[in-house]
């Protein structure tokens, strides 16, 4: 199903969805049973005072609806997603709430999502005009992209009988990176789908003293260019150092495997990539389905590899 | 006081109000009242001795089992048992650890108590308790929901109370609307009337009148019946005697009467019906607690009695009994009937020989000093009427009125006449009757009520108006004699207390009429009052004209709309746009608006007008700079701007520059 069709379907469902959701709390359920009992008593006996009590009970339900609506109606919300959430590790979901006018009480915020919806942030009071950040600790069981369609703001104010919720449509995507596992003790054989391939040890690209300058060949890393000398001579020169070069490793992933097995492989590869990068190696990634990350080093590159591994097996979610 | 403590205090007081709503019925056992008051006192000190709760829960369960066992063996009413259960549960939860869940449970159990109170009591005090409970429960529950809802910052209590007060107003208005409009269609499966409320029936009518009893009844302010009298006497305090029972046999300690009950009839005639009778519509309230009917002295006809049940009224029959006493056929909490009396006209019915003998009979063990005293007190009087009047005056003048009695004595009459020389109306009436009999004048004691306070066109008679007097047979007529000093004949409450009681009773009557007895026919009447009447006239075949009530309703709606608009305007006072509009209006009046009627470029450059500039700058910040106005800031800014502009002249309109010199 294309994203456009999905969006259309969501819009259709939204059209038929009630503007607010109402759920009774345990106290609310007991209260409704009491209302029913008092109503039955009033009808049975014709006791006017029971009618009066029933009227008060039902009016409290109405007042509860009005006050809770005042709490929810004007709340503006922005989602603050974590940068690198890992599967099975708790991470913070955060929302920025703002109320232009009035004040709201007893708010709770959660994503409308089958996985992340269990993480609920709470806020006792949202004053007028202030931006307040609400956080909740969430855990995603598996890696991969999660599409977030709406944020649910709820309140139990004023009497705790009902939880009234309003869904604020905010589209967003959260990419859950592969979970943390200990890296395998030995690198597997290059032939396996899980392996690494020491593709190249060429060049004197270590971190030692300057050995020589030479012309840059096609396909060589532009980061090795000595720009000042190249400018003086009018041709691109690259630096070669006399130290031992760092290994350049390309990890290979067979992403045609079934999804759960693939999750395990991705996590192992992620652990290996992080270990290698921490040792100073340049690490790249290739997969049978066409994912390709050129070898590189550093924290940003590590994140790129993890993101590629997170997307492996989820072709429709783009890169 | 911390907000947590304040919240719990409100919760516990709400529970207390709910318990009171139930306890005012007088049907809750005293041990329950004691336990609940103890629990409330402990909870209000902040101690929670049942924090663990397991043991107390087991004890509560056992108590509930015992209670319902008592219901099974018909030792306890089911509703009372349910009320006791609710109060015990509330007390146990109040003393538990104060979590949000506990608070919910206290509130729900309190609601059960309120419902129980509605079943058990029909008193105006219930309305007071219900209102107090609603206010306190709404506030405490709202505060509790915010307090347990999550991490701070927590708002101040005042900030939460404001929306809760709005919610409370909505709830009250809704409850009233529901009460008035919800059709009174009842299945009448388990109708049950509210009881006589706290204290039970209080008239004190019994088959005998025993001397030496306490005079507590005299200070009881409860209204026991009300009467509409036609022709209306018009006085605020009625100086009239309401006859209940007559006693003619005295054994030295107790009065009694003979007479067999007759057959049940719709109407009882006690004398000849003449044209100048006074008609009374009498409403015996639940606090009356007796089957004996009363009517103004001298009653001639009593009838048309209706017993009012919770949802319907039924005609009830009367039984003539004893010496011109009329009783209801069965007990009832609320009865109305009609009576016709001949005022200021003694009964001319001649007593037969047996009656006359009984009215002259003296106790066998009568103190020998009493006949001598009768002679002494009536010395000089000639004729039965004069003797009777002289004895009446002698007792009024020579004996004191008191409600402080020593209790039972062997010969209460001799004790009153020779030792204490003080007593209450029963002592005075007994002494006069015996002294009259000692002088061979037939006499008997009558018990009933004296007086009546006017309220809403009716006369209210209290339990404290209970009174005893004497009827003597003089010259073939019945002569009413009252030896009790006049100032002590009616209820003891006077002054401010009496005034307050009268107001309270007037409210109580309205409460009974308009709330407790509100019915489907009242709803019909209400609907008809607001109906648009259709009238046909020769020149306008059908013209629709609104009734006065409809006009009033529209007027009330209009006023409500205006109030809502004003409140809305006040609520919008914190809005930046509203501040801008107010500033614009102010500057327009002062002729200082900028070009095109905008605040921008307004000529407010003078040093004195700094507050105006500040107001405009603050408006811009709040409107466009996302720095909202604080509470009350807009009002302060407007006030300062107004003060600054006061007395400032309007700037002269800008004129095109003209050359100052000629070439």
Boltz contact constraints between the chains, C-beta under 6 A:
constraints:
  - contact:
      token1: [A, 27]
      token2: [B, 104]
      max_distance: 6.0
  - contact:
      token1: [A, 30]
      token2: [B, 108]
      max_distance: 6.0
  - contact:
      token1: [A, 34]
      token2: [B, 111]
      max_distance: 6.0
  - contact:
      token1: [A, 38]
      token2: [B, 115]
      max_distance: 6.0
  - contact:
      token1: [A, 43]
      token2: [B, 187]
      max_distance: 6.0
  - contact:
      token1: [A, 44]
      token2: [B, 187]
      max_distance: 6.0
  - contact:
      token1: [A, 44]
      token2: [B, 189]
      max_distance: 6.0
  - contact:
      token1: [A, 44]
      token2: [B, 190]
      max_distance: 6.0
  - contact:
      token1: [A, 45]
      token2: [B, 190]
      max_distance: 6.0
  - contact:
      token1: [A, 45]
      token2: [B, 191]
      max_distance: 6.0
  - contact:
      token1: [A, 45]
      token2: [B, 192]
      max_distance: 6.0
  - contact:
      token1: [A, 45]
      token2: [B, 310]
      max_distance: 6.0
  - contact:
      token1: [A, 46]
      token2: [B, 186]
      max_distance: 6.0
  - contact:
      token1: [A, 46]
      token2: [B, 191]
      max_distance: 6.0
  - contact:
      token1: [A, 46]
      token2: [B, 310]
      max_distance: 6.0
  - contact:
      token1: [A, 46]
      token2: [B, 311]
      max_distance: 6.0
  - contact:
      token1: [A, 47]
      token2: [B, 310]
      max_distance: 6.0
  - contact:
      token1: [A, 48]
      token2: [B, 515]
      max_distance: 6.0
  - contact:
      token1: [A, 48]
      token2: [B, 516]
      max_distance: 6.0
  - contact:
      token1: [A, 48]
      token2: [B, 518]
      max_distance: 6.0
  - contact:
      token1: [A, 49]
      token2: [B, 118]
      max_distance: 6.0
  - contact:
      token1: [A, 50]
      token2: [B, 118]
      max_distance: 6.0
  - contact:
      token1: [A, 51]
      token2: [B, 179]
      max_distance: 6.0
  - contact:
      token1: [A, 52]
      token2: [B, 179]
      max_distance: 6.0
  - contact:
      token1: [A, 53]
      token2: [B, 114]
      max_distance: 6.0
  - contact:
      token1: [A, 53]
      token2: [B, 115]
      max_distance: 6.0
  - contact:
      token1: [A, 53]
      token2: [B, 118]
      max_distance: 6.0
  - contact:
      token1: [A, 55]
      token2: [B, 175]
      max_distance: 6.0
  - contact:
      token1: [A, 55]
      token2: [B, 178]
      max_distance: 6.0
  - contact:
      token1: [A, 55]
      token2: [B, 179]
      max_distance: 6.0
  - contact:
      token1: [A, 56]
      token2: [B, 134]
      max_distance: 6.0
  - contact:
      token1: [A, 56]
      token2: [B, 175]
      max_distance: 6.0
  - contact:
      token1: [A, 59]
      token2: [B, 171]
      max_distance: 6.0
  - contact:
      token1: [A, 59]
      token2: [B, 174]
      max_distance: 6.0
  - contact:
      token1: [A, 59]
      token2: [B, 175]
      max_distance: 6.0
  - contact:
      token1: [A, 60]
      token2: [B, 171]
      max_distance: 6.0
  - contact:
      token1: [A, 62]
      token2: [B, 174]
      max_distance: 6.0
  - contact:
      token1: [A, 63]
      token2: [B, 167]
      max_distance: 6.0
  - contact:
      token1: [A, 63]
      token2: [B, 170]
      max_distance: 6.0
  - contact:
      token1: [A, 63]
      token2: [B, 171]
      max_distance: 6.0
  - contact:
      token1: [A, 67]
      token2: [B, 163]
      max_distance: 6.0
  - contact:
      token1: [A, 67]
      token2: [B, 167]
      max_distance: 6.0
  - contact:
      token1: [A, 105]
      token2: [B, 146]
      max_distance: 6.0
  - contact:
      token1: [A, 106]
      token2: [B, 145]
      max_distance: 6.0
  - contact:
      token1: [A, 106]
      token2: [B, 146]
      max_distance: 6.0
  - contact:
      token1: [A, 106]
      token2: [B, 149]
      max_distance: 6.0
  - contact:
      token1: [A, 122]
      token2: [B, 150]
      max_distance: 6.0
  - contact:
      token1: [A, 123]
      token2: [B, 150]
      max_distance: 6.0
  - contact:
      token1: [A, 124]
      token2: [B, 146]
      max_distance: 6.0
  - contact:
      token1: [A, 124]
      token2: [B, 149]
      max_distance: 6.0
  - contact:
      token1: [A, 124]
      token2: [B, 150]
      max_distance: 6.0
  - contact:
      token1: [A, 124]
      token2: [B, 152]
      max_distance: 6.0
  - contact:
      token1: [A, 124]
      token2: [B, 154]
      max_distance: 6.0
  - contact:
      token1: [A, 125]
      token2: [B, 155]
      max_distance: 6.0
  - contact:
      token1: [A, 128]
      token2: [B, 628]
      max_distance: 6.0
  - contact:
      token1: [A, 129]
      token2: [B, 628]
      max_distance: 6.0
  - contact:
      token1: [A, 156]
      token2: [B, 145]
      max_distance: 6.0
  - contact:
      token1: [A, 157]
      token2: [B, 145]
      max_distance: 6.0
  - contact:
      token1: [A, 158]
      token2: [B, 142]
      max_distance: 6.0
  - contact:
      token1: [A, 158]
      token2: [B, 164]
      max_distance: 6.0
  - contact:
      token1: [A, 158]
      token2: [B, 167]
      max_distance: 6.0
  - contact:
      token1: [A, 159]
      token2: [B, 141]
      max_distance: 6.0
  - contact:
      token1: [A, 160]
      token2: [B, 145]
      max_distance: 6.0
